Amino acid sequence: MSDPVADEVRPDGAAFDALEHAIDEVLDRLAWLHERAALAEEKGEDLQNLLHRFTGAEVDPAQMIARLRKLEVENADLLSRLEQGRATVDRLLAKIKFLEGQQ
């Protein structure tokens, strides 16, 4: 007579093959991710060295980005002010021309 517990524990051949295939795929994917991570780390080091070469000093990239964003906001504000100044000058010139035309 067969043992029902032993029959449940023994894997089906097809199920075992499917599991083995799934594990192989996971291991392949893991190896691919490991390779990508190594390439990303290498690229990060290259970028850090490039940044150091251009700045000539140890500059934290996060600080550089924060400063860049602050300067971009300041630049947008200055451009807006410049445009307002141009509009004001245009209005003043129009008034001067009008007054000169009345004389």
C-alpha positions as CSV (number, residue, x, y, z in Angstrom):
1,M,0.0,0.0,0.0
2,S,1.4,3.5,-0.8
3,D,2.1,6.0,1.8
4,P,-0.2,9.1,1.3
5,V,2.2,11.4,3.1
6,A,5.2,10.3,1.0
7,D,3.2,10.8,-2.2
8,E,2.4,14.4,-1.2
9,V,6.0,15.2,-0.4
10,R,7.5,13.8,-3.6
11,P,7.4,16.5,-6.3
12,D,5.8,15.8,-9.6
13,G,8.4,15.6,-12.4
14,A,6.8,18.4,-14.5
15,A,6.4,20.6,-11.4
16,F,10.0,20.0,-10.4
17,D,11.2,20.9,-13.9
18,A,9.1,24.1,-13.9
19,L,10.5,25.0,-10.5
20,E,14.1,24.3,-11.7
21,H,13.4,26.5,-14.8
22,A,12.0,29.3,-12.6
23,I,15.1,29.2,-10.3
24,D,17.4,29.2,-13.3
25,E,15.6,32.3,-14.6
26,V,15.8,34.0,-11.2
27,L,19.6,33.3,-11.0
28,D,20.1,34.6,-14.6
29,R,18.2,37.7,-13.7
30,L,20.2,38.1,-10.5
31,A,23.4,37.8,-12.4
32,W,22.2,40.4,-14.9
33,L,21.2,42.8,-12.1
34,H,24.6,42.3,-10.4
35,E,26.3,43.2,-13.7
36,R,24.1,46.3,-14.1
37,A,24.8,47.4,-10.5
38,A,28.6,47.0,-11.1
39,L,28.3,49.1,-14.3
40,A,26.3,51.8,-12.5
41,E,28.8,52.0,-9.7
42,E,31.6,52.3,-12.2
43,K,29.8,55.0,-14.1
44,G,29.1,56.8,-10.8
45,E,32.8,56.8,-9.9
46,D,33.6,58.1,-13.4
47,L,31.1,60.9,-13.0
48,Q,32.5,61.7,-9.6
49,N,36.1,61.9,-11.0
50,L,34.9,64.1,-13.9
51,L,33.1,66.4,-11.5
52,H,36.2,66.6,-9.3
53,R,38.3,67.4,-12.4
54,F,36.1,70.3,-13.5
55,T,35.5,71.8,-10.1
56,G,39.1,71.4,-9.0
57,A,38.0,70.8,-5.4
58,E,35.9,68.4,-3.5
59,V,32.3,69.4,-4.1
60,D,29.3,67.5,-3.0
61,P,27.1,66.8,-6.0
62,A,24.0,67.3,-3.9
63,Q,25.2,70.8,-2.8
64,M,26.0,71.6,-6.5
65,I,22.5,70.6,-7.6
66,A,20.9,72.6,-4.8
67,R,22.9,75.6,-5.8
68,L,22.1,75.1,-9.4
69,R,18.4,75.0,-8.6
70,K,18.6,78.1,-6.5
71,L,20.4,80.0,-9.3
72,E,17.8,78.8,-11.8
73,V,15.0,80.3,-9.6
74,E,17.0,83.5,-9.2
75,N,17.6,83.6,-12.9
76,A,13.9,83.2,-13.7
77,D,13.1,86.0,-11.2
78,L,15.7,88.3,-12.8
79,L,14.4,87.5,-16.3
80,S,10.9,88.4,-15.1
81,R,12.1,91.7,-13.6
82,L,14.0,92.5,-16.8
83,E,10.8,91.9,-18.8
84,Q,8.8,94.2,-16.5
85,G,11.5,96.8,-16.9
86,R,11.3,96.6,-20.6
87,A,7.6,97.0,-20.5
88,T,7.9,100.0,-18.3
89,V,10.5,101.6,-20.6
90,D,8.2,100.9,-23.6
91,R,5.3,102.7,-21.8
92,L,7.6,105.7,-20.9
93,L,8.8,105.9,-24.5
94,A,5.3,105.9,-25.8
95,K,4.3,108.7,-23.4
96,I,7.4,110.7,-24.4
97,K,6.5,110.3,-28.1
98,F,3.0,111.3,-27.4
99,L,4.0,114.4,-25.5
100,E,6.5,115.3,-28.2
101,G,3.8,115.0,-30.8
102,Q,1.6,117.4,-28.9
103,Q,4.2,120.2,-28.9
